[in-house]
Amino acid sequence: MPAPSPNRPEASPPRAPRRRRSDSLIPGWLWAPTGLGIAFLLLPIIGMLSRVDPQSLLAVITAEESRLAMQLSLLTSVTSAIISVLIGFPLGYLLATRPFPGQRIVRTLILLPLVLPPVVSGLALLYTWGRSAILGGGLESVGLSLAYTTSAVIMAQVFVSLPFMVMSVETATAGLGRRYELTAAELGAKPNRVFFTVTLPLLRHGIITGAVLCFARSLGEFGATLTFAGSLSGVTRTMPLQIYLVRESDPQAAIGLSLLLIVIAVLIIILAYRSPHAPRLKSPHTTPTLAEAAPRFANTDRQHGGEVNPETRSQDRVRADQRISAEVRLNARGIDLDLTSVLPGTTAIIGRNGAGKSTLFQVLTGALTPDSGRLRIGDDTVFDIAVGHWPPVHDRGIVHLAQNPVLFPHLNVIDNVSFGLRAHGSTRNDAQKRAQAMLDRLGVGQCANRRPDAVSGGQAARIALARALVVEPKLLLLDEPLAALDVDVAVETREVLAELVQGRSALLITHDVDDVTAMADSLVLVENGTVAHSAPVGQIDPEAAGEGTEFLASFCMRDRDGILCNQSQ
């Protein structure tokens, strides 16, 4: 073998296979109890498999009694799971979203079958729906009998499995929150549309989980079925009852049938969780970089830094005599606000955390009911508590753009943006054309067919803005819309936002001076739930403020270009 040339480096040795790094955030000792739990679950199954006689297994499974029992088990388990979904989903959803008298009692009763011995559940059903019971006897008198029928099997299975559906839906609903439903309503969707196009799709994971648990619990139900329905071949004898029946006379048959039941249950669970809508852990993916964000907008009316000349903005205003007038009083939170805003125009609302700014927006959208208050937009009274006028969220024409864009995760970008138009009656084609035009105008048209988790933060902010603006709201509420963005993305998005709010009516909550100088026509300072100062941009005078003089002075000092406050001070 020739020696390596002195002018050429030796070839580096082949790299060893890279080991997969473990997650440093997870304590390693957790594997010990995890392994113990897996062993505890698997060993009984292995022990049973070791007793199986392969020669007699096929004969046991194909026997007439086994076939009838398995058919009945599958039929009743599927039926009971469907019934549990139909009645358990509304119950779980309302428990998570609507407080009502006796709610704790209802929740206790729902969970009761989980802790009751199955035979006790069977006795409760028998003495309620049995032939000698009051309700059962009444049905018997009209020719309807439940006890010792296939219907009794289904009733017993629903009774013991329904809590799984209710708990799954209640947990999923509580984890999801109400932000997506509220966003849909603000875009003009009525309750039924919100429920079927937003609520149900977003809760599908909880529904699937509950349905699988209900099916599995029903498939293995024994005690309640035997007590209430009996054991009649082909009528009420399900597979667990068949296994119990042959356990003493033919242990091999019992083992074979048990194995069959396990295999079928595992197959059903695997098929359910392989569904494209089933819950699963998502692998980490790379977030789009800033370079993938939309191109910057050129605007000759802007000064450096993306700011807009207030004098130029004021020249574009029409109908300056029109006003937005909001009065909100909420004693529990110490809120007593009375503010006005130019229509059209953007009013920035500043103040310390807890001053009442976000509470004001919740009231304006209808998410929170005040003790008293009124909102007028020009000649239109949106709500007036004094006269009992409090319209639902979807009927106000007010859209709230929050700090974090609430894009519907089950819809792609174009369907997100066209959602409000569809809610207002536009056809799918027309809604998507208008949505695409708005996306193009905002520079994110290339994202139309992506999912919300496949866009960058800046793109998501623009998509949410497109969705809000395309429905032409009476009033746009901007709650720190740029606070969650990186500095560069925020500067770029601020430029786009300043351009798009021109000629519209908007209220802007912010802690950023650049937001005010770029977008606002006037400023309102809120302190301790009241308006401490209000003035047009360029005429703000900290000395004239009531409470919050120091806060307003500090805010003005951050205005590098001297646009915000009265320069004569």
Buried (B, 14 or more C-beta within 10 A) or exposed (E): EEEEEEEEEEEEEEEEEEEEEEEEEEEEEEEEEEEEEEEEEEEEEEEBEEEBEEEBBEEBBEBEBBEBBBEBBBBBBBBBBBBBBEBBBEBBBBBBBEEEEEEEEBBEEBEBBEEBEBBBBBBBBBBBBBEEBEEBEEBBEEEEBBBBBBBBBBBBBBBBBBBBBBBBBBBBBBEBEBEBBBBBBBBBBBBEBBBEBBBBBBBBBBBBBBBBBBBBBBBBBBBBBBBBBBBBBEBBBBBBBBBBBBBEEBEBBBBBBBBBBBEBBEEBBEEBEEEEEBEEEEEEEEEBEEEEBBEEBEEEEBBEEBBBEBEEBBEEBEEEEBBBBBBBBBEEBBBBBBBBBBBBBBBBBBBBEEBBBBBBBBBBBBBBEBEEBBBBBBEEBBBBBEEEEBEEBBEBBBBBBBBBBBBBEBBBBBBBBBBBBBBBEBEEEEBBBBBBBBBBBBBBBBBBEBBBEBBBBBBBBBBBBBBBBBBEBBBBBBBBBBBBBBEEBBBBBBBBBBBBBBEBBBBBBBBBBBBBBBBBBBBBBBBBBBBBBBBBBBBBBBEBBEBBBEBBBEBBEEBEEEBBBBEEE
